[in-house]
Amino acid sequence: QVQLVESGGGLVQIGGSLRLSCAASGSTFSANAMGWYRQAPGKQRELVATITSGGRTTNYADSVKGRFTISRDNAKNTVYLQMNSLKPEDTAIYYCNRRSGSLPWGQGTLVTVSS
């Protein structure tokens, strides 16, 4: 059973940066496209960034395009999300999963953007 462990969240001021990490157990990590999702209070979970299995192609939601960068290290079974120019509306719990969302969800990591 693959497990996902997200980390790197915290409290940051408007305009600040954070780098999230997601460590995945299991041997199939490198074979799957991955994504970062987020869920803000009272809202549905949304997909914000995806990356193909080899890391060549990335896609972003319009709300984060130009500010967030997704990357991965298949040797470490880890996917990252670099978040710059953070806004209050980026406040959410951030999760990683396969792009299909088919794995059991981890606990997520809370990002709070405050003035």
C-alpha beads as a LAMMPS data file, in Angstrom:
LAMMPS data file: protein, C-alpha beads

115 atoms
114 bonds

1 atom types
1 bond types

-500.0 500.0 xlo xhi
-500.0 500.0 ylo yhi
-500.0 500.0 zlo zhi

Masses

1 110.0

Atoms # bond

1 1 1 0.000 0.000 0.000
2 1 1 1.486 3.311 -1.099
3 1 1 1.602 5.997 1.576
4 1 1 1.939 9.723 0.956
5 1 1 3.478 12.064 3.511
6 1 1 3.303 15.795 2.852
7 1 1 5.438 18.371 4.663
8 1 1 6.713 21.918 4.436
9 1 1 3.601 23.926 5.150
10 1 1 3.397 26.760 7.604
11 1 1 2.457 30.373 8.208
12 1 1 3.816 32.841 5.675
13 1 1 3.199 36.485 4.891
14 1 1 1.643 37.718 1.668
15 1 1 4.254 37.598 -1.073
16 1 1 6.306 34.975 0.703
17 1 1 7.434 31.542 -0.440
18 1 1 7.203 27.958 0.725
19 1 1 8.428 24.656 -0.633
20 1 1 6.248 21.622 -0.044
21 1 1 7.478 18.057 -0.218
22 1 1 5.618 14.798 -0.621
23 1 1 7.360 11.514 0.056
24 1 1 5.759 8.401 -1.380
25 1 1 6.443 4.848 -0.356
26 1 1 6.297 2.009 -2.850
27 1 1 8.096 1.070 -6.022
28 1 1 5.631 2.450 -8.557
29 1 1 6.190 6.164 -7.883
30 1 1 8.304 6.824 -10.955
31 1 1 5.756 5.224 -13.265
32 1 1 2.929 7.610 -12.421
33 1 1 2.046 11.200 -13.111
34 1 1 1.641 13.092 -9.850
35 1 1 -0.281 16.118 -8.734
36 1 1 -0.628 18.626 -5.954
37 1 1 -4.117 19.365 -4.727
38 1 1 -5.447 21.802 -2.178
39 1 1 -8.586 22.207 -0.129
40 1 1 -9.504 25.552 1.351
41 1 1 -11.968 25.837 4.237
42 1 1 -15.505 25.231 3.038
43 1 1 -14.412 24.407 -0.495
44 1 1 -13.883 21.283 -2.548
45 1 1 -10.448 19.848 -3.129
46 1 1 -8.917 21.187 -6.337
47 1 1 -6.002 20.108 -8.489
48 1 1 -3.397 22.870 -8.766
49 1 1 -0.405 21.283 -10.486
50 1 1 0.544 18.068 -12.268
51 1 1 3.752 16.523 -13.525
52 1 1 4.286 13.562 -15.820
53 1 1 6.110 10.440 -14.674
54 1 1 9.432 11.535 -16.129
55 1 1 8.997 15.143 -15.091
56 1 1 9.090 16.646 -18.568
57 1 1 5.603 18.081 -18.697
58 1 1 3.862 20.156 -16.065
59 1 1 0.471 21.803 -15.928
60 1 1 -1.010 24.359 -13.562
61 1 1 -4.357 25.753 -12.595
62 1 1 -4.789 29.302 -13.807
63 1 1 -4.901 30.522 -10.223
64 1 1 -1.295 29.444 -9.559
65 1 1 0.288 29.655 -12.997
66 1 1 3.498 31.659 -12.948
67 1 1 3.784 31.440 -9.153
68 1 1 3.974 27.702 -8.377
69 1 1 6.409 25.134 -9.750
70 1 1 5.984 21.390 -9.448
71 1 1 8.982 19.084 -9.706
72 1 1 9.932 15.555 -8.760
73 1 1 12.912 13.414 -7.840
74 1 1 12.152 9.828 -8.784
75 1 1 15.303 8.577 -7.063
76 1 1 13.878 9.895 -3.787
77 1 1 10.216 9.059 -4.518
78 1 1 9.429 12.698 -3.785
79 1 1 7.405 15.405 -5.491
80 1 1 7.798 19.083 -4.645
81 1 1 5.764 22.248 -4.957
82 1 1 7.630 25.544 -4.894
83 1 1 5.168 28.321 -4.091
84 1 1 6.137 31.944 -4.612
85 1 1 4.261 35.244 -4.381
86 1 1 1.764 33.662 -2.033
87 1 1 -1.676 35.206 -1.636
88 1 1 -4.315 34.855 1.094
89 1 1 -6.421 32.766 -1.300
90 1 1 -3.639 30.167 -1.376
91 1 1 -4.471 29.308 2.228
92 1 1 -5.444 25.637 2.263
93 1 1 -4.395 22.147 3.168
94 1 1 -2.155 20.853 0.406
95 1 1 -2.072 17.203 -0.624
96 1 1 -0.200 15.197 -3.203
97 1 1 -1.537 12.186 -5.053
98 1 1 -1.364 10.585 -8.432
99 1 1 -2.853 12.803 -11.102
100 1 1 -5.802 10.415 -11.071
101 1 1 -6.239 10.889 -7.334
102 1 1 -6.388 7.142 -6.950
103 1 1 -4.176 6.653 -3.900
104 1 1 -5.306 6.927 -0.270
105 1 1 -4.943 10.556 0.757
106 1 1 -2.251 11.586 3.201
107 1 1 -2.743 14.000 6.069
108 1 1 -1.779 16.990 3.964
109 1 1 0.194 20.028 5.035
110 1 1 -1.428 23.312 6.038
111 1 1 -0.402 26.530 4.315
112 1 1 -1.627 29.771 5.834
113 1 1 -0.947 33.059 4.080
114 1 1 -1.483 36.042 6.307
115 1 1 -0.926 39.742 6.237

Bonds

1 1 1 2
2 1 2 3
3 1 3 4
4 1 4 5
5 1 5 6
6 1 6 7
7 1 7 8
8 1 8 9
9 1 9 10
10 1 10 11
11 1 11 12
12 1 12 13
13 1 13 14
14 1 14 15
15 1 15 16
16 1 16 17
17 1 17 18
18 1 18 19
19 1 19 20
20 1 20 21
21 1 21 22
22 1 22 23
23 1 23 24
24 1 24 25
25 1 25 26
26 1 26 27
27 1 27 28
28 1 28 29
29 1 29 30
30 1 30 31
31 1 31 32
32 1 32 33
33 1 33 34
34 1 34 35
35 1 35 36
36 1 36 37
37 1 37 38
38 1 38 39
39 1 39 40
40 1 40 41
41 1 41 42
42 1 42 43
43 1 43 44
44 1 44 45
45 1 45 46
46 1 46 47
47 1 47 48
48 1 48 49
49 1 49 50
50 1 50 51
51 1 51 52
52 1 52 53
53 1 53 54
54 1 54 55
55 1 55 56
56 1 56 57
57 1 57 58
58 1 58 59
59 1 59 60
60 1 60 61
61 1 61 62
62 1 62 63
63 1 63 64
64 1 64 65
65 1 65 66
66 1 66 67
67 1 67 68
68 1 68 69
69 1 69 70
70 1 70 71
71 1 71 72
72 1 72 73
73 1 73 74
74 1 74 75
75 1 75 76
76 1 76 77
77 1 77 78
78 1 78 79
79 1 79 80
80 1 80 81
81 1 81 82
82 1 82 83
83 1 83 84
84 1 84 85
85 1 85 86
86 1 86 87
87 1 87 88
88 1 88 89
89 1 89 90
90 1 90 91
91 1 91 92
92 1 92 93
93 1 93 94
94 1 94 95
95 1 95 96
96 1 96 97
97 1 97 98
98 1 98 99
99 1 99 100
100 1 100 101
101 1 101 102
102 1 102 103
103 1 103 104
104 1 104 105
105 1 105 106
106 1 106 107
107 1 107 108
108 1 108 109
109 1 109 110
110 1 110 111
111 1 111 112
112 1 112 113
113 1 113 114
114 1 114 115
